[in-house]
Amino acid sequence: MYNRHNFSNGYGKMHRKLRIANGKLQTANRRRGFTLTEVAVASALLIVAMVPILKALTAAHIGTVNIERKSRSLILAEGKLDDIKARSIYHYSSSYTATNLSLGGSYLCNVSDSGSSGNLRTITVSVGFDVNGNNSLGSDEINVTLSTKLAKRWNSG
């Protein structure tokens, strides 16, 4: 059997259910919520579980950034080689050597040319991302190096 008693707390009325058992009034104690210890243990378990997950996500992100930089460097290096090949048809004797040539978006390019002493020359293009922002492509910043041979097509008169 339940009786309802009203208690005033100054903000309104509170209702508390009372239970009669063995001739005595007892409040119906129902446990609601979690104790501080349970919350602390659950939080600690979550933290322990999240650390390896966050490390894996960070490593995956770094790997993705490296792959994107290498892919972009490859595309830029191929484009630079295509440009040199196209220009060499009519300007074979020109020097194509360049150092720290900006390709946009912090990507830099170094081009080495063996020279045009004969009918065959070697062009090497190195492209990378300027990580430290000093506008100089260091050996540790090079992502892609491509090399090709250019042949003299005809004698220009």
VOKE-754903 format. One record per residue: x, y, z of N, C-alpha, C, O in turn. Coordinates in steps of 0.2 Angstrom, whole numbers, plus 5000, padded with zeros to 4 digits. Each point is the difference from the previous one (the first is absolute). Layout:
XYZXYZXYZXYZ
...
***
This chain:
500449945000499650065000500450065000500550015004
499450044992500450064999499650065002499450014999
500950035005499750075002500550054997500649994999
499150075000500450054997500050065005499450025003
501250004999500050055005500450064996500449994996
499450075005500250064997500550035005499950015006
500750014991500550045004500250064996500050004994
500050055010500250074996500750015001500349995005
500050034989500850015000500150084999500650024998
498950025002500150074998499950014993499950064998
500249904998499950014992499449974998499850014994
499849955009499449974998500049935004500350005006
499249964992499949945004500449944998500149994993
500249975011500349944998499549945002499750015006
500349944991499649945001500549955002500449994996
499449975009500449945002499549955001499550005004
500749944993499549945001500349975006500649995001
498949995003500149965007499749934999499549994997
500849965006499849945000499949975007500450025005
499049954996499949975007500249935000499749964996
500750025008500249935001500149995007500350035004
499449914998500049985007499850065005500350005005
499250044993499850055004500450065001499950055003
500749954993500450065000500050044993500049964995
500150105005500150044994500750004998500550015004
499649974990500750004997500050044993499549994997
501050045002500050034993500249954995500549965002
499350054992500249954995500650024997500050054996
500649925006500650024997500249974994500049945000
500050094995500249974993500650044998500150065000
500449894998500750034998499950034993499849964996
500450105003500050034994500750034998500350035005
499949964989500650034998500649965002500049945002
500650084997500749975002500350035005500050065001
500449905003500450035005500650034997500249994994
500250055010500650044997500549954999500450014995
499749935009500549954998499849974994500549994996
498949995002499849974994500250054994500249974995
499650095006500250054994500750004999500350014995
500150005011500850004999500349944997500450014996
499349935006500349944997499850004992500449984996
499050035003499850004993500450054995500249994995
499950075008500450054997500749984999500350014994
500049965011500749974999500049954995500549994996
499049965003500049954995499950034993500449984995
499250075005500050044993500650034998500250004994
500250035011500650034998500549954998500450014995
499649935008500549954999499849974993500549994996
498950015002499849974993500150054995500249984994
499850095007500050054995500750024998500150024994
500449975011500750014998500249974994500350034995
499749905005500249974993499650014994500350014995
499150015006499650014994500250074998500150014993
500050045011500350074998500749994997500150044995
500349925007500749994997499949974993500450024996
499249935003499949974994499750054995500250014994
499350035008499750064996500650054998500050024994
500450005010500550044999500549984995500250034995
500049905006500549974995499649994993500450014995
499049985005499749994994499950074996500150004994
499850055010500050074997500750024997500050034995
500549965009500750014998500149964993500350034995
499649915005500149964994499650034994500250004995
499250025006499650034995500350064997500050014994
500250035011500350074997500749984996500150034995
500349925007500649984997499849984993500350014995
499249955004499849974994499750064995500250004994
499450045009499850064996500650044997499950024995
500649995010500550044997500449974995500250034995
499949905006500449964995499650004993500350014995
499149985006499650004993500050074997500150004994
499850055010500050074997500750014997500150034994
500449955009500750014998500149964993500350034996
499549915004500049964994499750044994500250004994
499250025007499650044995500450064997500050014994
500350035011500350064999500749984996500250044995
500149915007500649984997499949984992500450014996
499149955004499849984993499850064995500250004994
499550045009499850064996500650044999500150034994
500449985010500650044999500449964994500350034996
499849915005500349964994499750014994500350004994
499049995006499750014993500150074997500050014994
500050045011500250074997500650014997500150034995
500449935009500750014997500149964993500350024996
499349925004500049964994499750044994500350004994
499250045007499750044995500450064998500150014994
500250025011500550064998500649974996500350044996
499949905006500749984997499949984992500550004997
498949995001499949994993500350064996500449994995
499550075007500250064996500650035003500350044997
499849955010500650035003500449955004500150005006
500249954990500449955003500650025004500249985005
500150084992500650025003499950045006500550025003
498950004999499950045006500249965006499949945000
500350095005500149975007499350005004499750055000
500249895003499449995003500150005008499549985004
501150034998500250005007499650055004500050064998
499749925008499750055004500049975007500049945001
500050115004500149985007499450035004499950064999
499849905005499550035005499450044996499850055002
500049924992499550034996499349995003499949945001
499850115000499349995004499549984995499950024994
499749925008499549974996499350025003499549974998
500550075007499450025003499849965006500249945000
499550085005499849975006500649975004499949945003
500650094998500649985004500449944996500449975004
499450014990500449954997500650044996499950054996
500749925004500550024997500349954995499949945001
500550084994500349964995500750024999500250064999
500249895000500750004998500149964993499849955000
500550094995500149964994500850004999500350065000
499949894998500749994998500149984993499649964998
500850074998500149994993500749984999500550035002
499649914994500749984999500350044994500650004999
499150044998500250054995499949974993499849944999
500350114996499849984993500649994996500050024994
500649955009500649994996499949954994500350014995
499349945005499949964995499249994998499750055000
500149904997499349994998499649975005499449994999
500949995007499649975005500250045007500550015002
499050005002500150045006499549975006499549974998
500750035008499649975005499750065004500450055002
498949954999499750055005499749965006499749954999
500550085007499749975006499650055004500350065001
499149935000499650045004499849975007499849955001
500350095004499949995007499550045003500150064999
499349925003499550045003499849985007500049945002
499950115002499849985007499650065003499950054998
499949945009499650045003500550045005500449975004
499650104996500450035004499850005007499650055002
500649915002499749985007500250065005499550035004
501149994996500250055005499950084997500150045004
499649964990499850074997500650054999499950065000
500749914999500650044998500150024993500550024998
499049964998500150004992500649974997500350024995
499949935009500649964997499849935001499849975005
500349994990499849935000500649965002500549994997
499549985010500549965003499949934997499549984998
501149985003500049934998499449965004499849954997
500150075009499549965004499350024998499549975002
500450094994499350024998499849984993499550014998
501049964998499849974994499649945000500249955003
499250054993499649955000500049954994500049945000
500250104994500049964994500650024996500150075000
500349894997500550024995499949964994500049935000
499950104994499949974994500650024995500250065001
500049894995500550024995499849974993499749955000
500550094995499949984993500650024996500450045002
499649934992500550024995499650034995499549994997
500950075000499750044995500549994994500650005001
499149994993500449994994499950064995499450035000
501149994997500050064995499649974994500249954997
499250085001499649984995500350024993500049964996
500250105003500350024994500450065001500050035005
500449984990500550065000499650064999499750014994
500350045010499750064999500550054996500650005001
499150034993500450034996500150075001500350044997
***
